[in-house]
Amino acid sequence: MHPIRTLATLGQSVWLDFLNRAMLRSGELERLIRDDAIAGMTSNPTIFEESIAKGTDYDDLIGGAGVEELDAMVLERIMVRDIRDACDAFRAAWEASGGRDGLVSVEVAPGLAYDTLGSIDAARRLWAEIARPNLMVKIPATREGLLAIERCLTDGININITLLFSLERYEQVAAAYVRALETRRCGGLPIDRLVSVASFFVSRVDTKIDPMLDQSKASYERGMAGIRNAQLAYESYRRLVESPRWRALEAEGARPQRLLWASTSTKNKAYSDLHYVDALVAPDTIDTVPKATLRALLDHGKPEVRIDRDIERARSLVADLAAAGVDYARVMQELENEGVRKFEKSYDEAITRIGDKRRQLEEQQPGIGGENPPKRTEFGDRESARAMTHRELKQIP
């Protein structure tokens, strides 16, 4: 049987962690939905930065931008158009699944990761601008992001919580979702339409911890900390959905906040290309995979539920790592900080590439705007790319 359809019978959805204009134009996305049962899609600043850098698919929006428009505004317009079109492509899947799948995620600018009010404003703007019921807005699970996540969920915005690493932070996210549902219920607002997923990152944990284990010459098995960590999160999820508090919400139509396994591509070539995908097959979960991992899954995936294998080893993860000289809490916080910085870097590079492309297109079309065309808005003397990002974001209406 088709591996992805088999996973669906086991309760796991497969979403694609990739989006660009070419796949929308060529019909590739429709084929993946129709033939390979891809059930949703995620995006992030890195994906958009790479797509802008590699071709001319976005030259129409970049070249057509008004002189008064900031490069960050152009980037947001690029994301909005692609995400809106992807939502339309998944609309039938969303309807057929009753809103469980067929969802597409767009991320707020990572420069807002530590800005609660800025994240709320950005999420509301993207939700209104894209205006599709199968949209999800991604907000990082920083301490400041937690408040924004709960506020946006209470507002009725579908939220994909990203950059989750620690079990403690995941449980805080799950609690925020429950509180948001209860607040909506108390206010007489519907709770049966709201959708949220908690994106728990996996392979990056081993990319961080494996070298630490090598340095200390610890005996803890390499390539397993990320999987064990995810197993603990899934145990926490099952406890939550079996609780009386959740059952009361479920009785009124509330949907569970499914765990989404993110960062499931294998970074270490010593491990199988399906190392994380195979280990984390579980009911009521989502696996979002990049294209290379999708190809591997379609080629030689043999799905079966494995989430409970060696569960006792998972339960001793924190103690085992401590014995190996690895401070679990510190490592998880570092991973969160590094994740924010990585997305900030990609976002800032995307803005830089847009600025470069605008100049190139202007040079190729001399005479636009007359002999003395107005100078377009830019920040040529920036303290840092991050500071520029914050200033530009503040000026987006």
Secondary structure, DSSP 4 states (H G I P E B T S, - for coil): --HHHHHHHTTEEEEEE---HHHHHHSHHHHHHHHH---EEE--HHHHHHHHHH-STTHHHHHT--TT--HHHHHHHHHHHHHHHHHHHHHHHHHHTTTSS-EEEEE--GGGTT-HHHHHHHHHHHHHHH--TTEEEEEE-SHHHHHHHHHHHHTT--EEEEEE--HHHHHHHHHHHHHHHHHHHHTT---SS--EEEEEE-HHHHHHHHHHHHHHT--SPTT-HHHHHHHHHHHHHHHHHTSHHHHHHHTTTPPP-EEEEE--S--STTS-TTHHHHHT--TTEEEEE-HHHHHHHHHH------TTTTHHHHHTHHHHHHHTT--HHHHHHHHHHHHHHHHHHHHHHHHHHHHHHHHHHHHHSTTTTSSSPPPPP--SS-S-HHHHHHHHHHH--
